[in-house]
Structures are given as C-alpha cells and as structure tokens.
Amino acid sequence: MRIVTTREVARQTREMFELAEKEDVIVKRGQKYFQIIEKEKPNSKLVSDEWLDEFFKIPAEYRCNPFDVSPSGDLFFGDKRNLEHIDKAIKQAENGQTRRFSKEAQEELFRL
C-alpha cells in the first residue's frame, strides 16, 4: 500500500494509475483518504453477490470484516478462526517453535 498526496497525483497521474494496477494507492487530501481502485467495468460492484454469499456462509460468531485486515477483502480474513490461527503461528515462530519441512513433505503438502 502506498499513500500519496493530491499533488503527487496531479503531477504524476500516469504513474499513479500504473502503480494502482500493482498495489493499493491511497490519496490523502486533508484529513481524508481516498483509494484508487481498478475495475474492469465502471458499473461493477466492489463486492459481488457471490462474495456476499460466501461471507454469510461463515458462522455469525466467527464472522469479522475482512477489509480490516486485507485491502482486497479476501474472505479468508473474514473468519476469526483463521485470524486466530495466524496469530498463533506468528507467536510460535517468535518463540522459535517452528519446524522445517523436508523437500518431500513440501511436495506432498503443496502437491508440487
């Protein structure tokens, strides 16, 4: 994610749009922020009906706003259980409680 000023957008418009194709570009104007979003069609929704259907399949007690964690709104981050799993893995890694997989185990796990 990159935060730019309105002056940068005005001076480097082409570069800002090209950058927005690769990463999130946020424009700061005063105390407000605006996001440049690439869309295939001008009338397309940012969140599709399919996305909503999948989001509501997550049990209500585990549901959270995935946009708080992921700019893309990836539904993996809409489930608190997944976030807890990530937090647990990070804490284990910080405490040196990680293990290395052999090449064979990696191939089996990731079906390489």
C-alpha positions in Angstrom: 0.0 0.0 0.0 1.2 3.5 -0.8 -0.2 6.7 0.5 0.3 9.7 -1.9 -0.7 13.3 -1.8 -3.0 15.1 -4.2 0.0 17.0 -5.5 1.7 13.7 -6.5 -1.4 12.5 -8.3 -1.7 15.8 -10.2 2.0 15.8 -11.2 2.3 12.0 -11.9 -1.1 10.9 -12.9 0.0 8.2 -15.3 2.5 6.8 -12.8 -0.2 6.7 -10.0 -2.6 4.7 -12.2 0.1 2.3 -13.2 1.0 1.9 -9.6 -2.7 1.3 -8.7 -2.6 -1.7 -11.1 0.1 -3.4 -8.9 -0.7 -2.2 -5.4 -3.2 -0.2 -3.3 -2.8 3.5 -3.8 -4.4 5.8 -1.2 -4.6 9.5 -1.8 -4.5 11.8 1.3 -6.4 15.0 1.0 -6.5 17.0 4.2 -7.7 14.6 6.9 -9.4 12.3 4.5 -8.2 9.3 2.4 -9.4 8.1 -1.0 -8.5 4.8 -2.6 -7.8 4.4 -6.3 -9.4 1.2 -7.4 -9.0 -0.6 -10.7 -12.3 -2.0 -12.1 -13.0 -3.9 -15.4 -16.4 -2.2 -15.8 -17.5 1.2 -14.4 -20.8 -0.1 -13.1 -19.4 -3.3 -11.4 -19.7 -3.7 -7.7 -16.7 -3.8 -5.5 -18.3 -6.7 -3.6 -20.1 -9.2 -5.7 -23.2 -11.2 -4.9 -21.0 -14.3 -4.8 -18.7 -12.7 -2.3 -21.6 -11.8 -0.1 -23.0 -15.4 -0.3 -19.6 -16.8 0.8 -19.2 -14.2 3.6 -22.6 -15.1 5.1 -21.7 -18.8 5.0 -19.2 -18.1 7.8 -21.0 -18.6 11.1 -22.0 -15.3 12.6 -20.0 -15.8 15.8 -16.8 -16.2 13.7 -17.5 -13.5 11.1 -15.5 -10.3 11.0 -14.8 -7.6 8.5 -12.1 -8.9 6.1 -11.3 -5.4 4.8 -9.9 -4.6 8.3 -7.1 -7.0 7.5 -6.9 -7.3 3.8 -7.4 -4.5 1.3 -8.8 -7.0 -1.2 -11.4 -8.2 1.3 -10.2 -11.8 0.9 -12.7 -14.0 2.7 -10.0 -16.0 4.4 -9.6 -13.0 6.7 -13.4 -12.7 7.3 -13.2 -15.7 9.6 -11.9 -15.1 13.1 -10.7 -18.7 13.4 -8.3 -18.1 10.5 -7.0 -14.9 12.2 -6.5 -16.8 15.5 -4.6 -19.5 13.6 -2.3 -16.9 12.0 -1.7 -15.1 15.4 -0.9 -18.5 17.0 1.6 -19.3 14.2 3.3 -15.9 14.5 3.7 -16.3 18.3 5.1 -19.8 17.8 7.6 -18.5 15.2 8.6 -15.7 17.6 9.2 -18.2 20.3 11.3 -20.5 18.0 8.7 -23.2 17.9 8.7 -23.7 14.1 9.9 -26.6 12.1 11.2 -27.1 8.7 9.5 -29.4 6.2 11.7 -31.8 4.1 11.5 -31.3 0.3 9.3 -34.4 0.1 6.9 -33.1 2.8 6.7 -29.8 1.0 5.9 -31.5 -2.3 3.2 -33.7 -0.6 1.7 -30.8 1.3 1.7 -28.4 -1.6 1.1 -31.0 -4.3 4.1 -29.9 -6.3 
